[in-house]
């Protein structure tokens, strides 16, 4: 915390409360990136814009930030889509990553500190799995390596879910609780045999590929070290992904993996969460054809990051009109103090937007306050 400033307050998922966020001079951040088998939708944008505004305020407070955003370029989803399209999975990934990066640059995201790919980390992943096995928290079965969830006392520390809910979500979100090789349905795969048409790497446990959760642990630690200041993504990643990440990471190193867990609410369309499986998506690149990038940004940050909310046809015209009013107000630092204060209260972007609106209504220039929100 910089001298003379009150601590920023942020909700921590694991502690289930808004608590002081007091990192050192350099803030190490990791946000789960895309699995590049389809285009970025507005739900993705909401997550990355949240971390973008957080970085801007942390830098404004005098910190450096290192935000790592990974690319999951090998997992069940991308291999399935590549199979359907009849293309190489890395060609599919390259195309979608290029489009994603262009979309995020257009809506004003700060460049990532690094954007590592899962396939770049196979040696790190193999070493990491060896550490988990050596610690006694994993076992081999059926040509795969599994994490023994019952062996780790802290399993459940992020999500606080009961066993029945964990099993339900694991089944919904790729956890495969019915795998007969598991000792317990909540155990999760660290290394798995590849299907005949899937990529494979040699390992001490046989040829195969990494599990989903192990990729993020290995990349986060390679890029940022054993302990990260803040980690998150969409709230749908709390379980199983982030719960499993925390367990395997702390089992391997014995150190706290994440000091602060930060999750972003879901964006719905017609009352249903946007998801690739349902196909009810609003793509960023489609919005960019018709609307200015700062207006897209404003439509998203007018919502509180922890809320789940509905995307409607009214949002973009309203955001465009707001952007025009802010620009017409001209240069000035009106509402800057109010915006800083709002962002320090659990990243309250709706209050920040309202403060700028009030200053504009009073005939004051708001360019500096808008810039702190990343709105040009």
Secondary structure in CASP SS format (residue, H / E / C, confidence):
PFRMAT SS
TARGET T0000
AUTHOR 0000-0000-0000
METHOD secondary structure of the structure
MODEL  1
X C 1.00
X C 1.00
X C 1.00
X C 1.00
X C 1.00
X C 1.00
X C 1.00
X E 1.00
X E 1.00
X E 1.00
X E 1.00
X E 1.00
X C 1.00
X C 1.00
X C 1.00
X C 1.00
X E 1.00
X E 1.00
X E 1.00
X E 1.00
X E 1.00
X C 1.00
X C 1.00
X C 1.00
X C 1.00
X E 1.00
X E 1.00
X E 1.00
X E 1.00
X E 1.00
X E 1.00
X C 1.00
X C 1.00
X C 1.00
X C 1.00
X C 1.00
X C 1.00
X C 1.00
X C 1.00
X C 1.00
X E 1.00
X H 1.00
X H 1.00
X H 1.00
X H 1.00
X H 1.00
X H 1.00
X H 1.00
X H 1.00
X H 1.00
X H 1.00
X H 1.00
X H 1.00
X H 1.00
X H 1.00
X H 1.00
X H 1.00
X H 1.00
X H 1.00
X H 1.00
X C 1.00
X C 1.00
X C 1.00
X E 1.00
X E 1.00
X E 1.00
X E 1.00
X E 1.00
X E 1.00
X C 1.00
X E 1.00
X C 1.00
X C 1.00
X C 1.00
X C 1.00
X H 1.00
X H 1.00
X H 1.00
X H 1.00
X H 1.00
X H 1.00
X H 1.00
X H 1.00
X H 1.00
X H 1.00
X C 1.00
X C 1.00
X C 1.00
X H 1.00
X H 1.00
X H 1.00
X H 1.00
X H 1.00
X H 1.00
X H 1.00
X H 1.00
X H 1.00
X H 1.00
X H 1.00
X H 1.00
X H 1.00
X H 1.00
X H 1.00
X H 1.00
X H 1.00
X H 1.00
X C 1.00
X C 1.00
X C 1.00
X C 1.00
X C 1.00
X C 1.00
X C 1.00
X E 1.00
X C 1.00
X C 1.00
X E 1.00
X H 1.00
X H 1.00
X H 1.00
X H 1.00
X H 1.00
X H 1.00
X H 1.00
X H 1.00
X H 1.00
X H 1.00
X H 1.00
X H 1.00
X H 1.00
X H 1.00
X H 1.00
X H 1.00
X H 1.00
X C 1.00
X C 1.00
X C 1.00
X E 1.00
X E 1.00
X E 1.00
X E 1.00
X C 1.00
X C 1.00
X E 1.00
X E 1.00
X E 1.00
X E 1.00
X C 1.00
X H 1.00
X H 1.00
X H 1.00
X C 1.00
X C 1.00
X C 1.00
X C 1.00
X C 1.00
X C 1.00
X C 1.00
X C 1.00
X C 1.00
X C 1.00
X C 1.00
X H 1.00
X H 1.00
X H 1.00
X H 1.00
X H 1.00
X H 1.00
X H 1.00
X H 1.00
X H 1.00
X H 1.00
X C 1.00
X C 1.00
X C 1.00
X C 1.00
X C 1.00
X C 1.00
X C 1.00
X C 1.00
X C 1.00
X C 1.00
X C 1.00
X C 1.00
X C 1.00
X C 1.00
X C 1.00
X E 1.00
X E 1.00
X E 1.00
X E 1.00
X E 1.00
X C 1.00
X C 1.00
X C 1.00
X C 1.00
X C 1.00
X C 1.00
X C 1.00
X C 1.00
X E 1.00
X C 1.00
X C 1.00
X C 1.00
X C 1.00
X C 1.00
X C 1.00
X E 1.00
X E 1.00
X E 1.00
X C 1.00
X H 1.00
X H 1.00
X H 1.00
X H 1.00
X H 1.00
X H 1.00
X H 1.00
X H 1.00
X H 1.00
X H 1.00
X H 1.00
X H 1.00
X H 1.00
X C 1.00
X C 1.00
X C 1.00
X E 1.00
X E 1.00
X E 1.00
X E 1.00
X E 1.00
X E 1.00
X E 1.00
X H 1.00
X H 1.00
X H 1.00
X H 1.00
X H 1.00
X H 1.00
X H 1.00
X H 1.00
X H 1.00
X H 1.00
X H 1.00
X H 1.00
X H 1.00
X H 1.00
X H 1.00
X H 1.00
X H 1.00
X H 1.00
X H 1.00
X C 1.00
X C 1.00
X C 1.00
X C 1.00
X E 1.00
X E 1.00
X E 1.00
X E 1.00
X E 1.00
X E 1.00
X E 1.00
X C 1.00
X C 1.00
X E 1.00
X E 1.00
X E 1.00
X C 1.00
X C 1.00
X E 1.00
X E 1.00
X C 1.00
X C 1.00
X C 1.00
X C 1.00
X C 1.00
X C 1.00
X C 1.00
X C 1.00
X C 1.00
X E 1.00
X H 1.00
X H 1.00
X H 1.00
X H 1.00
X H 1.00
X H 1.00
X H 1.00
X C 1.00
X C 1.00
X H 1.00
X H 1.00
X H 1.00
X H 1.00
X H 1.00
X H 1.00
X H 1.00
X H 1.00
X H 1.00
X C 1.00
X C 1.00
X C 1.00
X C 1.00
X C 1.00
X C 1.00
X C 1.00
X E 1.00
X E 1.00
X E 1.00
X C 1.00
X C 1.00
X H 1.00
X H 1.00
X H 1.00
X H 1.00
X H 1.00
X H 1.00
X H 1.00
X H 1.00
X H 1.00
X H 1.00
X H 1.00
X H 1.00
X H 1.00
X H 1.00
X H 1.00
X H 1.00
X C 1.00
X C 1.00
X C 1.00
X C 1.00
X C 1.00
X C 1.00
X H 1.00
X H 1.00
X H 1.00
X H 1.00
X H 1.00
X H 1.00
X H 1.00
X H 1.00
X H 1.00
X E 1.00
X C 1.00
X C 1.00
X C 1.00
X H 1.00
X H 1.00
X H 1.00
X H 1.00
X H 1.00
X H 1.00
X H 1.00
X H 1.00
X H 1.00
X H 1.00
X H 1.00
X H 1.00
X H 1.00
X C 1.00
X C 1.00
X C 1.00
X C 1.00
X C 1.00
X H 1.00
X H 1.00
X H 1.00
X H 1.00
X H 1.00
X H 1.00
X C 1.00
X C 1.00
X C 1.00
X C 1.00
END
